[in-house]
Amino acid sequence: MKFAQIIKDGAVHLCLAEDGSLFDLTALPNAPHSLMELLSAGEELKARLAAIDRSGAPQYREEEVVYAPAVPQNGKLICVGINYKAHIGECGEKTPAAPVLFSKFSNAHNAHNADVVIPRLSERLDYEAELVILLGKGGRHIPREEALSHVFGYTCGNDFSARDLQYVSSQWLIGKTADGFAPTGPVIVTADSLDPSALPIELRLNGELRQSSNTSRMIFDCAEIIRYASDIMTLEAGDVLFTGTPSGVILGMPEGRQRWLKEGDVTEVTIGGIGTLRNTVRR
């Protein structure tokens, strides 16, 4: 199943996405009215939802709506750095012995078709196409073999990065968590509908293919990321994990060929089985 969050009359509405249409679940009394409600209800409500009569739900075409972020905005936003071997090579990093974790704050959440604004202090904005995990169940010390059972679903993400701010110090945070630097969407695909281990992932900049890889090339796969993170901190339903980007980022290009993102540039992250997340850069 696929779900999307849209903005309607100033509020976030949860929609079921099917065949290019969005069915607004807020109009159905027996359906969940928020993504967090859906997460807390678990498998039983998802099963009931599959049998709900959608005829009473307002229906929108995907191109007609204003999207909200595809994930909740009240959980932790955990990211993994340098998680594809080719990306490590292009950035001159060493292969890590464990997942390299960093965070973004809630202000970084952003949506499909939304603008991403270059921070006033930055001149080197970069893109990073990523598979994003949404947890449906939390836990501490989650065994690897159980880790994927804690996943509610997957979506596309773009880990926008201000490289000149990222490397001001040894801490990446300020280059990663500017407003709108973590767009997700357009939909969440439930875990029972998608195998995250071998998904094609690519990014296009103004229609030009820049990143092209497969999640099978991750150094640390989704299960290992969840296991490792849960050994460090308690994970909760609604937490979001960006899983790292493949090669092809601007930072990895020879210095003379680096053309940083500018006003009007359009990035498109496409992941097999999910869809395409589109964002426009503004100054």
Secondary structure, 3 states (H helix, E strand, C coil): CEEEEEEECCEEEEEEEECCEEEEHHHCCCCCCCHHHHHHHHHHHHHHHHCCCHHHCCEEEHHHCEECCCCCCCCCEEEEECCEHHHHHHHCCCCCCCCEEEEECHHHEEECCCEEECCCCCCCEECCEEEEEEECCCECCCCHHHHHHHEEEEEEEECCEEHHHHCCCCCCHHHHCCCCCEEEEEEEEEHHHCCHHHCEEEEEECCEEEEEEEHHHECCCHHHHHHHHHHHCCECCCCEEECCCCCCCHHHCCHHHCCCCCCCCEEEEEECCCEEEEEEEEC
